[in-house]
Amino acid sequence: MMAVMKLPYRDTSRFVLLSGCCWLLDLILLLFLTQALGWPLVVANLTSSLVTAAIVYNVAHDRIHRGMRHRRGVRLAVYLCYTLTVIVLASFLLGKIGALYGQYLASAWLVALLAKVSITPPQLVCNYLVSRFIARF
């Protein structure tokens, strides 16, 4: 029988709260870059996601995962490499989802919002598990 990994409720809740706050920051930055500056959705998502991923990891490392102190810079670099890979995949998926929503919706900001909301849940779960692993091992 496969053992189920138990996740601390308090840590998970705190990570979800932190990620939610940074997700809002990410979304605001994404909308600003696409609507005010006219950046393509994929490029804007790469930028906004990397900025907020670094914030999430640094805060979570200390305050949620109680991460190891040695090689913190290396750990952040590993997490950002993981994040970049996920963001690149998600950004291209975001572009496809945005194009699909764009067929039915005239509002560009609503398309960007709905596309971002669509890809967020699986990313959140993966980010929690990977950041916890990197911070502790």
C-alpha contacts under 8 A as a table, 3 or more apart, distances in Angstrom:
res1	aa1	res2	aa2	distance
7	L	11	D	7.74
7	L	12	T	6.90
8	P	11	D	5.39
8	P	12	T	6.11
9	Y	12	T	5.13
9	Y	13	S	6.00
10	R	13	S	5.16
10	R	14	R	6.14
11	D	14	R	5.14
11	D	15	F	6.11
11	D	64	I	5.61
11	D	65	H	7.16
12	T	15	F	5.11
12	T	16	V	6.15
12	T	128	Y	7.68
13	S	16	V	5.11
13	S	17	L	6.19
14	R	17	L	5.05
14	R	18	L	6.09
14	R	64	I	6.85
15	F	18	L	5.06
15	F	19	S	5.87
15	F	60	A	6.81
15	F	64	I	6.85
15	F	128	Y	6.96
16	V	19	S	5.04
16	V	20	G	5.86
16	V	124	L	7.67
17	L	20	G	5.02
17	L	21	C	6.28
18	L	21	C	5.26
18	L	22	C	6.25
18	L	56	V	6.75
18	L	60	A	7.89
19	S	22	C	5.04
19	S	23	W	5.75
19	S	56	V	6.41
19	S	124	L	7.45
20	G	23	W	4.85
20	G	24	L	6.30
21	C	24	L	5.25
21	C	25	L	6.48
22	C	25	L	4.84
22	C	26	D	5.92
22	C	52	T	5.78
22	C	53	A	7.96
22	C	55	I	7.64
22	C	56	V	6.91
23	W	26	D	4.79
23	W	27	L	6.01
23	W	52	T	7.41
24	L	27	L	4.99
24	L	28	I	6.12
25	L	28	I	5.13
25	L	29	L	6.12
25	L	52	T	7.25
26	D	29	L	5.15
26	D	30	L	5.97
26	D	48	S	5.16
26	D	49	S	5.98
26	D	51	V	7.84
26	D	52	T	6.04
27	L	30	L	4.88
27	L	31	L	6.03
27	L	48	S	7.57
27	L	113	L	7.41
27	L	116	K	7.66
28	I	31	L	5.20
28	I	32	F	6.06
29	L	32	F	5.01
29	L	33	L	6.03
29	L	48	S	5.74
30	L	33	L	5.22
30	L	34	T	6.12
30	L	41	L	7.75
30	L	44	A	5.52
30	L	45	N	5.86
30	L	47	T	7.99
30	L	48	S	5.71
31	L	34	T	5.19
31	L	35	Q	5.62
31	L	36	A	7.60
31	L	109	W	6.64
31	L	112	A	7.34
31	L	113	L	7.98
32	F	35	Q	5.35
32	F	36	A	5.12
32	F	37	L	6.73
33	L	36	A	5.81
33	L	37	L	5.01
33	L	38	G	6.29
33	L	39	W	5.57
33	L	44	A	5.74
34	T	37	L	5.79
34	T	38	G	4.65
34	T	39	W	4.63
34	T	40	P	6.18
34	T	41	L	6.12
34	T	44	A	6.34
35	Q	38	G	5.36
35	Q	39	W	7.53
35	Q	109	W	7.17
39	W	43	V	6.63
39	W	44	A	5.92
40	P	43	V	5.49
40	P	44	A	6.13
41	L	44	A	5.16
41	L	45	N	6.01
41	L	91	S	7.82
41	L	94	L	7.86
41	L	95	G	6.63
41	L	112	A	7.41
42	V	45	N	5.20
42	V	46	L	6.29
42	V	91	S	5.06
42	V	92	F	6.41
42	V	94	L	7.13
42	V	95	G	6.14
43	V	46	L	5.16
43	V	47	T	6.33
43	V	91	S	7.85
44	A	47	T	5.19
44	A	48	S	6.08
45	N	48	S	5.23
45	N	49	S	5.73
45	N	87	I	7.70
45	N	91	S	6.12
46	L	49	S	5.37
46	L	50	L	6.13
46	L	84	L	7.80
46	L	87	I	6.10
46	L	88	V	6.76
46	L	91	S	6.61
47	T	50	L	5.45
47	T	51	V	6.38
48	S	51	V	5.38
48	S	52	T	6.35
49	S	52	T	5.31
49	S	53	A	5.86
49	S	87	I	6.88
50	L	53	A	5.03
50	L	54	A	6.30
50	L	80	L	7.46
50	L	83	T	7.27
50	L	84	L	6.96
50	L	87	I	7.75
51	V	54	A	5.58
51	V	55	I	6.72
52	T	55	I	5.01
52	T	56	V	6.18
53	A	56	V	5.07
53	A	57	Y	6.10
53	A	80	L	7.34
53	A	83	T	7.10
54	A	57	Y	5.26
54	A	58	N	6.15
54	A	76	L	7.63
54	A	80	L	6.98
55	I	58	N	5.37
55	I	59	V	6.20
56	V	59	V	5.40
56	V	60	A	5.83
57	Y	60	A	5.09
57	Y	61	H	5.73
57	Y	76	L	7.14
57	Y	79	Y	7.55
57	Y	131	S	6.66
58	N	61	H	5.23
58	N	62	D	6.77
58	N	76	L	7.53
59	V	62	D	5.69
59	V	63	R	5.91
59	V	64	I	7.49
60	A	63	R	5.26
60	A	64	I	4.73
60	A	65	H	5.89
60	A	66	R	7.77
60	A	131	S	7.89
61	H	64	I	6.16
61	H	65	H	5.22
61	H	66	R	5.84
61	H	67	G	5.02
61	H	131	S	7.62
61	H	132	R	7.68
61	H	135	A	5.76
62	D	65	H	6.33
62	D	66	R	4.97
62	D	67	G	5.85
63	R	66	R	5.91
65	H	132	R	5.77
65	H	135	A	6.49
65	H	136	R	7.06
66	R	135	A	7.44
66	R	136	R	7.45
67	G	132	R	7.86
67	G	135	A	4.39
67	G	136	R	4.97
68	M	71	R	7.98
68	M	72	R	7.37
68	M	135	A	6.12
68	M	136	R	5.75
68	M	137	F	7.62
69	R	72	R	5.87
71	R	74	V	5.21
71	R	75	R	6.23
72	R	75	R	4.96
72	R	76	L	6.16
73	G	76	L	5.10
73	G	77	A	6.17
74	V	77	A	5.01
74	V	78	V	6.18
75	R	78	V	5.11
75	R	79	Y	6.17
75	R	134	I	6.20
75	R	135	A	6.72
76	L	79	Y	5.04
76	L	80	L	6.05
77	A	80	L	5.07
77	A	81	C	6.13
78	V	81	C	5.11
78	V	82	Y	6.25
78	V	134	I	7.72
79	Y	82	Y	5.05
79	Y	83	T	5.96
79	Y	130	V	7.66
79	Y	131	S	6.63
79	Y	134	I	7.04
80	L	83	T	4.73
80	L	84	L	5.82
81	C	84	L	5.05
81	C	85	T	6.29
82	Y	85	T	5.25
82	Y	86	V	6.35
83	T	86	V	5.04
83	T	87	I	5.85
83	T	127	N	7.85
84	L	87	I	4.95
84	L	88	V	5.97
85	T	88	V	5.28
85	T	89	L	6.35
86	V	89	L	5.20
86	V	90	A	5.92
86	V	123	Q	7.72
87	I	90	A	4.87
87	I	91	S	5.66
88	V	91	S	5.09
88	V	92	F	6.35
89	L	92	F	5.46
89	L	93	L	6.24
90	A	93	L	4.87
90	A	94	L	5.76
90	A	119	I	6.84
91	S	94	L	4.74
91	S	95	G	6.17
92	F	95	G	5.02
92	F	96	K	6.42
93	L	96	K	5.08
93	L	97	I	6.08
93	L	119	I	7.96
94	L	97	I	5.05
94	L	98	G	5.78
94	L	115	A	5.67
94	L	116	K	6.68
94	L	119	I	7.11
95	G	98	G	5.00
95	G	99	A	6.09
95	G	115	A	7.97
96	K	99	A	5.13
96	K	100	L	6.29
97	I	100	L	5.03
97	I	101	Y	6.17
97	I	115	A	5.68
98	G	101	Y	5.07
98	G	102	G	5.81
98	G	111	V	5.66
98	G	112	A	6.29
98	G	114	L	7.78
98	G	115	A	5.36
99	A	102	G	4.87
99	A	103	Q	6.55
100	L	103	Q	5.49
100	L	104	Y	7.43
101	Y	104	Y	5.47
101	Y	105	L	6.02
101	Y	111	V	5.83
101	Y	114	L	7.85
101	Y	115	A	7.53
102	G	105	L	5.05
102	G	106	A	6.51
102	G	107	S	7.90
102	G	108	A	7.42
102	G	111	V	6.03
103	Q	106	A	7.85
105	L	108	A	7.71
105	L	110	L	7.60
105	L	111	V	6.75
107	S	110	L	5.29
107	S	111	V	6.32
108	A	111	V	5.07
108	A	112	A	6.28
109	W	112	A	5.08
109	W	113	L	6.08
110	L	113	L	4.96
110	L	114	L	6.03
111	V	114	L	5.32
111	V	115	A	6.02
112	A	115	A	5.21
112	A	116	K	6.10
113	L	116	K	5.20
113	L	117	V	6.16
114	L	117	V	5.03
114	L	118	S	6.10
115	A	118	S	5.13
115	A	119	I	6.68
116	K	119	I	5.55
116	K	120	T	6.31
117	V	120	T	5.36
117	V	121	P	7.76
118	S	121	P	7.33
119	I	122	P	6.59
119	I	123	Q	6.79
120	T	123	Q	5.23
120	T	124	L	6.13
121	P	124	L	5.18
121	P	125	V	6.58
122	P	125	V	5.40
122	P	126	C	6.37
123	Q	126	C	5.22
123	Q	127	N	5.92
124	L	127	N	5.13
124	L	128	Y	6.20
125	V	128	Y	5.36
125	V	129	L	6.44
126	C	129	L	5.30
126	C	130	V	6.02
127	N	130	V	5.25
127	N	131	S	5.79
128	Y	131	S	5.36
128	Y	132	R	6.04
129	L	132	R	5.29
129	L	133	F	6.20
130	V	133	F	5.09
130	V	134	I	6.12
131	S	134	I	5.16
131	S	135	A	5.97
132	R	135	A	5.24
132	R	136	R	6.17
133	F	136	R	5.43
133	F	137	F	5.88
134	I	137	F	5.58
